[in-house]
């Protein structure tokens, strides 16, 4: 059984995802601001800023869910799928 999964709960019933969302210094927050700035001011660079932010977030998953991180790093089609999906979802806002 894998430990430290993305949706595992701590002793207080709070998932790792909830903990990240409640953390004011969420991984990738600086990159997220850069992405939002690029999307607003220089849309042609938004995808690069998005990919940098996504890479930072995926690196933070290494401790929580190594299988997702491993797939993201080693499986190019999975990385492309996740990147395209997240970019599409965030560019619509």
Steps between C-alpha positions, in 0.01 A plus 500: 500500500642841401545757771467873467249495215356818358162449666615341826354654814692593812387419856259795491329388178667769290632381166839601363314695232305692767822569689661644186196715429504634856873573489566864414835410344355242265756342267513684172322813626775722360479319168120528511529879529747501210257293292206729579713803418615347170145399412381857558790700358685274255272213397761352264722419800217367718558137400867516604409654835225239543739213431751637752228530766372149426852355525542664843169358623584156366835512682310563824304179432820297519465479879125439494442277200815370339307296241334809351833682499672201339236484225528875441880482467535172310187480287498776237140438390379517863695823552353648181148391600527653849663816370243551225209429734620737773589770246155474344327515839704796624492698177120496503497706822 
